[in-house]
Amino acid sequence: MKAISPVRAVRGCYEAVCCVSEQSLSISRSRSPAELSDMNDCYSRLKELVPSIPQDRSVSQVEILQHVIDYIFDLQIALEDEADRVQNSADVLRALQSSEISFPKEDAALCH
């Protein structure tokens, strides 16, 4: 599953932000103090885990989530690059195994 960055039309941004804010407020009002504490613990844990988040200053939950999304994109790119390198290595190995490599008899004796 790939991470996808949402892209919105400029005129729809205001409406989306308003809807999200109203929804967030209603959700946060319905949560018990214990649930909010658990959420704060989760944000603290994310702040510790994501290397790009500054540890020496306070950051908002939105900023933490932005760093998390960026970090997920970076990890996805790293995995895709590694998969490409592994595939290229496998292709080279198959090519070497399928090709006929001949050595002079005197060089073949060095291998044993």
Buried (B, 14 or more C-beta within 10 A) or exposed (E): EEEEEEEEEEEEEEEEEEEEEEEEEEEEEEEEEEEEEEEEEEBEEBBEEBEEBEEEEEBEEEEBEBBBBBBEBEEEEEEEEEEEEEEEEEEEEEEEEEEEEEEEEEEEEEEE
